[in-house]
Amino acid sequence: MSSYRDLKVYQMAYDAAKTVYKDVSSKLPKDEQYGLVSQLKRAATSIPLNIAEGYGKNAGGKELVRFLVMARGSCAEMSVLIDFIKDFDFINENQHKYLSKTYEEIGKMLTGLIQSVNKKENHQTNLITNN
């Protein structure tokens, strides 16, 4: 892998953020512009931004994991926001189901990536300490 852009989780999170911008936040009432709309946009973009920043720093496994964990936290935040906007009838059941499934999948992918980076980091640490 040569770039964070090659990661399926990044691509999925980026596309989901575009959906939130185009198809969700634009449909919310104007009086929510500085409330829910702002929070939705911030949380949605935080996921691909943290993935990119973690890879961009190229500082090693622990630093990358820190950014991936932040991305996973934003993913959990999106799940709450999606439930919230559905409960206030700002999105319909189909939109809710699609977004919930999308962010659940992104969360699972981030968890797998975190575990993979941690495993690689632990393996490299063991190689160093055993030599």
Backbone torsions as a table, in degrees:
resi	resn	phi	psi	omega
1	MET	NA	128.9	-176.4
2	SER	-100.3	-16.2	-174.5
3	SER	-155.4	157.1	173.5
4	TYR	-59.5	-27.4	179.8
5	ARG	-64.0	-20.5	178.6
6	ASP	-79.4	-14.6	-178.4
7	LEU	-74.5	129.4	177.7
8	LYS	-60.9	-37.4	-179.8
9	VAL	-65.1	-37.5	176.2
10	TYR	-64.3	-48.4	-178.5
11	GLN	-59.2	-43.2	-179.7
12	MET	-66.4	-42.6	179.5
13	ALA	-67.0	-38.6	177.9
14	TYR	-63.5	-47.0	178.9
15	ASP	-63.6	-39.8	178.6
16	ALA	-64.3	-39.9	178.3
17	ALA	-63.8	-40.1	176.6
18	LYS	-62.2	-40.3	177.8
19	THR	-62.6	-43.3	178.7
20	VAL	-61.0	-42.7	179.5
21	TYR	-65.4	-50.4	-172.5
22	LYS	-79.0	-45.2	-167.7
23	ASP	-105.7	-12.8	-176.5
24	VAL	-114.5	-61.6	-173.5
25	SER	-64.0	-31.3	179.8
26	SER	-70.1	-17.9	-179.0
27	LYS	-92.0	-11.5	-179.0
28	LEU	-75.2	153.9	-179.0
29	PRO	-59.2	149.7	-179.3
30	LYS	-60.0	-31.5	-179.3
31	ASP	-71.9	-5.1	175.4
32	GLU	-99.8	4.9	-176.6
33	GLN	-53.7	-39.9	-177.4
34	TYR	-101.1	3.0	178.5
35	GLY	-109.8	-99.5	-176.5
36	LEU	-62.2	-41.4	-177.9
37	VAL	-61.0	-47.6	179.3
38	SER	-61.0	-44.2	-179.2
39	GLN	-65.9	-42.5	177.9
40	LEU	-59.9	-48.2	-178.7
41	LYS	-63.4	-41.9	-178.5
42	ARG	-64.5	-46.4	-178.3
43	ALA	-68.4	-41.8	-178.2
44	ALA	-63.9	-42.8	-178.8
45	THR	-78.2	-22.5	-180.0
46	SER	-61.1	-31.8	-176.6
47	ILE	-66.4	-60.2	179.3
48	PRO	-65.9	-31.1	178.3
49	LEU	-63.9	-42.3	179.3
50	ASN	-68.7	-36.3	175.9
51	ILE	-61.7	-48.7	-179.4
52	ALA	-62.3	-44.0	-178.5
53	GLU	-64.5	-41.7	178.8
54	GLY	-60.6	-42.7	178.3
55	TYR	-73.9	-36.3	-177.4
56	GLY	-66.6	-31.8	180.0
57	LYS	-70.7	-26.8	176.5
58	ASN	48.9	40.2	-174.3
59	ALA	-97.0	0.6	179.6
60	GLY	113.4	174.5	-172.0
61	GLY	-59.8	-45.8	-176.2
62	LYS	-64.7	-40.9	179.4
63	GLU	-68.0	-42.0	177.2
64	LEU	-60.9	-45.3	179.2
65	VAL	-59.1	-40.2	179.4
66	ARG	-58.0	-43.5	179.1
67	PHE	-71.7	-36.8	177.9
68	LEU	-66.5	-36.1	176.4
69	VAL	-65.6	-39.8	176.4
70	MET	-63.7	-40.2	177.3
71	ALA	-62.2	-41.7	178.7
72	ARG	-64.9	-36.1	175.9
73	GLY	-63.5	-41.6	177.3
74	SER	-65.9	-32.3	176.7
75	CYS	-64.7	-43.1	176.7
76	ALA	-63.9	-39.0	177.1
77	GLU	-60.9	-41.8	177.5
78	MET	-61.1	-38.4	179.1
79	SER	-60.1	-42.4	178.4
80	VAL	-66.9	-45.4	-179.6
81	LEU	-62.4	-39.0	178.7
82	ILE	-63.6	-44.1	176.1
83	ASP	-61.1	-42.9	-177.4
84	PHE	-61.5	-49.0	-177.3
85	ILE	-70.4	-25.8	173.7
86	LYS	-70.7	-43.2	-179.3
87	ASP	-62.6	-24.6	176.9
88	PHE	-98.3	13.1	175.8
89	ASP	60.9	30.4	175.0
90	PHE	-83.7	-21.6	173.1
91	ILE	-132.2	157.4	179.4
92	ASN	-90.4	176.6	-176.2
93	GLU	-60.7	-41.4	179.9
94	ASN	-64.8	-42.8	177.3
95	GLN	-62.9	-43.3	179.0
96	HIS	-60.1	-46.2	-178.6
97	LYS	-62.2	-45.5	179.6
98	TYR	-61.5	-50.3	-178.3
99	LEU	-65.6	-41.2	178.8
100	SER	-61.2	-46.2	179.6
101	LYS	-63.5	-42.4	-179.5
102	THR	-60.7	-50.0	-177.8
103	TYR	-72.1	-28.1	173.8
104	GLU	-65.3	-42.7	178.8
105	GLU	-65.8	-42.4	177.6
106	ILE	-60.2	-43.6	178.3
107	GLY	-59.7	-43.6	178.6
108	LYS	-64.5	-41.2	179.4
109	MET	-65.0	-40.2	177.5
110	LEU	-64.0	-41.9	177.8
111	THR	-60.2	-44.7	177.9
112	GLY	-62.5	-40.8	179.2
113	LEU	-66.6	-40.9	176.7
114	ILE	-60.0	-46.1	179.7
115	GLN	-63.4	-39.6	179.3
116	SER	-65.1	-44.7	179.1
117	VAL	-65.2	-42.6	177.8
118	ASN	-61.9	-41.7	179.9
119	LYS	-63.7	-43.9	178.9
120	LYS	-64.0	-42.3	179.3
121	GLU	-62.0	-44.9	179.4
122	ASN	-64.7	-39.2	178.3
123	HIS	-63.1	-43.9	179.7
124	GLN	-66.1	-38.1	177.8
125	THR	-63.6	-42.3	179.2
126	ASN	-65.3	-36.9	178.2
127	LEU	-64.2	-39.7	-178.8
128	ILE	-69.6	-45.3	-176.7
129	THR	-73.8	-22.3	-179.7
130	ASN	-88.8	-4.8	179.5
131	ASN	-97.9	NA	NA
